[in-house]
Amino acid sequence: MPKEHVEEYLEAVFDIAGKDGTAKTSKVAKKLQNTPASVTEVFQSMARNGLVQYEPYKGVSLTAKGAEAAIKIKRKHRLLEVFLAKVLQLAPEKVHDEACRMEHCVSDEVSDAICRLLNAPARCPGGELIYPCEKGIESCMECQRTAGRSSSGAKRDIVPITDLKPCQKGTIAFLRGSQKVIQRLSDLGLTPGTEVTLRRKTPMAGPIEVCVRRTSLAVGHEIADNIFVEALGAC
């Protein structure tokens, strides 16, 4: 099966069910405008390749390998949307479809270069979160300093701080943004290696309340978009 077809299926499952949920075959078929029988055949092939777990009559969920691939392609897509909208100033109604066509042939190196060019945007024009790169680095400033060179750091399983559940802890692993953004986070005590506890989320993209070094902070949505953690257990 062509690589771009596999990536389209991974994206569809991720869009419907997220990293940990289950997507029904019928919903994926509707999203991709394909027949359930054809989708089932693809799922079986993807399962043999370790990308999904498939259960007849229930659907599929992403494996760790599949989730990593899905997040990588979603990152490329959303970075391309920002590039097309802000740099090339493409008409808004064309941005998504053009990004869909381009995402499958953009290398990791090019997507990282686009991210640096755009100063590490947090969200795409549609408001969806852009995931960080897989490099074993602590901030975008480190990426800027080492532009064009591969990182020797180990990959980590990191999530947005907003993905934590109330009363769940995490260790800050990556900060996104310019030097000004990272300095602002540092001034709040939000630095790599620091343990934080999510206390409360507010609806409608409101602020979150976190505990850092026994101090409670209300962190705005735009700031929280730049904090990624290694999730720990509940308090």
Kinemage of the C-alpha trace (Angstrom):
@kinemage 1
@onewidth
@group {chain A} dominant
@subgroup {mainchain}
@vectorlist {calphas} color= white
{ca met a 1} P 0.000 0.000 0.000
{ca pro a 2} L 1.400 3.467 -0.872
{ca lys a 3} L 2.813 5.412 2.066
{ca glu a 4} L 0.411 8.314 1.561
{ca his a 5} L -2.616 6.004 1.813
{ca val a 6} L -1.392 4.557 5.097
{ca glu a 7} L -0.819 8.066 6.446
{ca glu a 8} L -4.327 9.118 5.425
{ca tyr a 9} L -5.783 6.203 7.382
{ca leu a 10} L -3.610 6.982 10.400
{ca glu a 11} L -4.786 10.589 10.303
{ca ala a 12} L -8.414 9.528 10.021
{ca val a 13} L -8.171 7.213 13.030
{ca phe a 14} L -6.362 9.903 15.017
{ca asp a 15} L -8.938 12.571 14.087
{ca ile a 16} L -11.820 10.330 15.137
{ca ala a 17} L -10.423 8.593 18.209
{ca gly a 18} L -7.268 10.429 19.272
{ca lys a 19} L -4.120 8.667 20.391
{ca asp a 20} L -5.788 6.233 22.798
{ca gly a 21} L -9.384 5.769 21.627
{ca thr a 22} L -11.102 3.373 19.214
{ca ala a 23} L -12.406 4.432 15.803
{ca lys a 24} L -15.295 2.501 14.301
{ca thr a 25} L -14.800 1.191 10.791
{ca ser a 26} L -17.992 2.895 9.576
{ca lys a 27} L -16.803 6.320 10.759
{ca val a 28} L -13.404 5.946 9.085
{ca ala a 29} L -15.121 4.780 5.886
{ca lys a 30} L -17.381 7.838 5.927
{ca lys a 31} L -14.491 10.219 6.570
{ca leu a 32} L -12.380 8.762 3.758
{ca gln a 33} L -15.386 8.226 1.459
{ca asn a 34} L -14.639 4.530 1.092
{ca thr a 35} L -16.588 1.328 1.653
{ca pro a 36} L -16.446 -0.400 5.067
{ca ala a 37} L -15.209 -3.595 3.377
{ca ser a 38} L -12.262 -1.770 1.790
{ca val a 39} L -11.466 -0.016 5.061
{ca thr a 40} L -11.482 -3.353 6.887
{ca glu a 41} L -8.919 -4.762 4.439
{ca val a 42} L -6.660 -1.775 5.028
{ca phe a 43} L -7.017 -2.088 8.803
{ca gln a 44} L -6.018 -5.750 8.642
{ca ser a 45} L -2.917 -4.838 6.631
{ca met a 46} L -2.028 -2.027 9.054
{ca ala a 47} L -2.494 -4.394 11.990
{ca arg a 48} L -0.005 -6.830 10.441
{ca asn a 49} L 2.464 -3.944 10.215
{ca gly a 50} L 1.992 -3.039 13.885
{ca leu a 51} L 0.311 0.319 13.282
{ca val a 52} L -3.142 -0.455 14.720
{ca gln a 53} L -4.984 -2.963 16.837
{ca tyr a 54} L -8.016 -4.188 14.920
{ca glu a 55} L -11.068 -5.835 16.452
{ca pro a 56} L -13.824 -7.065 14.100
{ca tyr a 57} L -17.139 -5.213 14.562
{ca lys a 58} L -15.470 -2.738 16.923
{ca gly a 59} L -12.837 -0.875 14.940
{ca val a 60} L -9.215 0.074 15.456
{ca ser a 61} L -6.995 1.840 17.934
{ca leu a 62} L -3.504 3.136 17.270
{ca thr a 63} L -0.512 1.258 18.621
{ca ala a 64} L 2.428 3.234 20.010
{ca lys a 65} L 4.054 2.950 16.572
{ca gly a 66} L 0.878 4.057 14.826
{ca ala a 67} L 0.292 6.987 17.182
{ca glu a 68} L 3.848 8.219 16.640
{ca ala a 69} L 3.382 8.112 12.869
{ca ala a 70} L -0.036 9.800 13.080
{ca ile a 71} L 1.230 12.638 15.259
{ca lys a 72} L 4.200 13.182 12.947
{ca ile a 73} L 2.002 13.544 9.856
{ca lys a 74} L -0.471 15.794 11.707
{ca arg a 75} L 2.446 18.023 12.747
{ca lys a 76} L 3.595 18.328 9.138
{ca his a 77} L 0.071 19.079 7.950
{ca arg a 78} L -0.539 21.824 10.494
{ca leu a 79} L 2.869 23.434 9.971
{ca leu a 80} L 2.190 23.460 6.235
{ca glu a 81} L -1.160 25.126 6.826
{ca val a 82} L 0.544 27.947 8.746
{ca phe a 83} L 3.242 28.242 6.055
{ca leu a 84} L 0.695 28.369 3.232
{ca ala a 85} L -1.507 30.889 5.035
{ca lys a 86} L 1.095 33.232 6.520
{ca val a 87} L 4.078 33.012 4.178
{ca leu a 88} L 2.489 32.225 0.819
{ca gln a 89} L -0.768 33.976 1.773
{ca leu a 90} L -2.870 31.340 0.087
{ca ala a 91} L -6.637 31.778 0.200
{ca pro a 92} L -8.009 30.280 3.463
{ca glu a 93} L -10.355 27.891 1.672
{ca lys a 94} L -7.407 26.323 -0.198
{ca val a 95} L -4.998 25.876 2.704
{ca his a 96} L -6.262 22.536 4.039
{ca asp a 97} L -6.434 20.724 0.706
{ca glu a 98} L -2.998 21.959 -0.378
{ca ala a 99} L -1.493 20.868 2.946
{ca cys a 100} L -3.083 17.427 2.466
{ca arg a 101} L -1.333 17.078 -0.888
{ca met a 102} L 2.048 18.282 0.391
{ca glu a 103} L 2.291 16.554 3.771
{ca his a 104} L 3.213 13.129 2.377
{ca cys a 105} L 6.346 14.308 0.559
{ca val a 106} L 7.790 16.680 3.174
{ca ser a 107} L 10.777 15.239 5.039
{ca asp a 108} L 11.319 15.595 8.778
{ca glu a 109} L 14.231 17.933 8.067
{ca val a 110} L 12.075 20.228 5.947
{ca ser a 111} L 9.214 20.270 8.467
{ca asp a 112} L 11.682 21.208 11.224
{ca ala a 113} L 13.052 24.001 9.000
{ca ile a 114} L 9.515 25.287 8.396
{ca cys a 115} L 8.907 25.247 12.139
{ca arg a 116} L 12.039 27.345 12.752
{ca leu a 117} L 11.100 29.751 9.948
{ca leu a 118} L 7.667 30.261 11.508
{ca asn a 119} L 9.094 30.665 15.038
{ca ala a 120} L 7.469 27.452 16.298
{ca pro a 121} L 3.736 28.233 15.953
{ca ala a 122} L 1.486 26.664 18.569
{ca arg a 123} L -1.661 26.229 16.474
{ca cys a 124} L -2.688 25.957 12.841
{ca pro a 125} L -5.130 28.421 11.188
{ca gly a 126} L -8.013 26.159 12.233
{ca gly a 127} L -6.984 26.370 15.884
{ca glu a 128} L -5.637 22.813 16.243
{ca leu a 129} L -2.547 22.240 18.399
{ca ile a 130} L 0.737 21.677 16.554
{ca tyr a 131} L 2.758 18.904 18.163
{ca pro a 132} L 6.452 19.400 18.956
{ca cys a 133} L 9.238 17.659 17.067
{ca glu a 134} L 10.666 14.341 18.227
{ca lys a 135} L 14.134 15.655 18.991
{ca gly a 136} L 15.485 15.033 22.485
{ca ile a 137} L 15.780 18.747 23.245
{ca glu a 138} L 14.342 20.952 25.976
{ca ser a 139} L 13.278 24.032 24.020
{ca cys a 140} L 12.921 25.608 20.597
{ca met a 141} L 15.896 27.838 21.417
{ca glu a 142} L 18.078 24.739 21.535
{ca cys a 143} L 16.716 23.759 18.112
{ca gln a 144} L 17.575 27.202 16.731
{ca arg a 145} L 21.140 26.889 18.008
{ca thr a 146} L 21.603 23.455 16.456
{ca ala a 147} L 19.701 24.113 13.208
{ca gly a 148} L 20.683 21.705 10.472
{ca arg a 149} L 22.275 19.206 12.853
{ca ser a 150} L 20.591 16.090 14.187
{ca ser a 151} L 20.000 15.735 17.907
{ca ser a 152} L 21.540 12.880 19.873
{ca gly a 153} L 18.943 13.105 22.640
{ca ala a 154} L 16.580 10.217 23.218
{ca lys a 155} L 12.963 10.503 22.096
{ca arg a 156} L 10.481 10.943 24.905
{ca asp a 157} L 6.777 10.266 25.195
{ca ile a 158} L 5.592 13.793 25.895
{ca val a 159} L 2.088 15.284 25.905
{ca pro a 160} L 0.660 18.813 26.158
{ca ile a 161} L 0.253 19.837 29.781
{ca thr a 162} L -3.449 20.289 29.035
{ca asp a 163} L -3.706 16.525 28.368
{ca leu a 164} L -3.062 15.793 32.039
{ca lys a 165} L -6.066 14.846 34.132
{ca pro a 166} L -6.987 16.880 37.227
{ca cys a 167} L -4.597 16.002 40.061
{ca gln a 168} L -2.172 14.276 37.667
{ca lys a 169} L 1.516 15.112 37.798
{ca gly a 170} L 4.019 15.583 35.019
{ca thr a 171} L 7.633 16.601 34.529
{ca ile a 172} L 8.222 19.445 32.102
{ca ala a 173} L 10.219 18.022 29.194
{ca phe a 174} L 9.911 20.592 26.417
{ca leu a 175} L 9.131 24.304 26.062
{ca arg a 176} L 8.057 25.693 22.721
{ca gly a 177} L 8.449 29.221 21.422
{ca ser a 178} L 10.810 32.134 21.094
{ca gln a 179} L 13.321 33.269 23.699
{ca lys a 180} L 10.730 35.763 24.962
{ca val a 181} L 8.136 33.031 25.458
{ca ile a 182} L 10.577 30.686 27.173
{ca gln a 183} L 11.802 33.481 29.440
{ca arg a 184} L 8.213 34.206 30.442
{ca leu a 185} L 7.698 30.542 31.300
{ca ser a 186} L 10.946 30.469 33.250
{ca asp a 187} L 9.876 33.529 35.239
{ca leu a 188} L 6.818 31.521 36.315
{ca gly a 189} L 9.043 28.645 37.465
{ca leu a 190} L 8.014 26.497 34.493
{ca thr a 191} L 11.376 25.113 33.416
{ca pro a 192} L 12.481 21.736 31.991
{ca gly a 193} L 12.811 19.091 34.700
{ca thr a 194} L 10.293 20.796 37.000
{ca glu a 195} L 7.451 18.661 38.347
{ca val a 196} L 3.989 20.178 38.009
{ca thr a 197} L 0.525 19.058 39.059
{ca leu a 198} L -2.567 19.950 37.067
{ca arg a 199} L -5.193 21.102 39.531
{ca arg a 200} L -8.065 22.276 37.373
{ca lys a 201} L -9.082 22.904 33.770
{ca thr a 202} L -11.629 25.488 32.732
{ca pro a 203} L -13.892 24.974 29.693
{ca met a 204} L -13.806 26.845 26.389
{ca ala a 205} L -10.013 27.069 26.180
{ca gly a 206} L -9.813 28.935 29.473
{ca pro a 207} L -6.826 28.959 31.827
{ca ile a 208} L -5.579 25.927 33.689
{ca glu a 209} L -4.518 25.848 37.328
{ca val a 210} L -1.213 24.140 38.091
{ca cys a 211} L 0.865 23.647 41.201
{ca val a 212} L 4.599 24.357 40.804
{ca arg a 213} L 6.955 24.124 43.797
{ca arg a 214} L 3.969 24.370 46.184
{ca thr a 215} L 2.701 27.483 44.423
{ca ser a 216} L -0.577 27.592 42.496
{ca leu a 217} L -0.551 29.323 39.132
{ca ala a 218} L -3.325 30.187 36.704
{ca val a 219} L -1.806 29.601 33.285
{ca gly a 220} L -3.537 31.066 30.241
{ca his a 221} L -4.414 28.916 27.255
{ca glu a 222} L -1.842 30.561 24.974
{ca ile a 223} L 0.936 29.957 27.508
{ca ala a 224} L -0.124 26.378 28.232
{ca asp a 225} L 0.112 25.570 24.502
{ca asn a 226} L 3.891 25.838 24.847
{ca ile a 227} L 4.382 23.388 27.739
{ca phe a 228} L 4.873 19.657 27.177
{ca val a 229} L 5.381 17.120 29.923
{ca glu a 230} L 6.206 13.517 30.640
{ca ala a 231} L 3.051 12.356 32.393
{ca leu a 232} L 3.353 10.831 35.882
{ca gly a 233} L 0.815 9.329 38.248
{ca ala a 234} L -1.976 11.087 40.109
{ca cys a 235} L -1.242 12.957 43.343
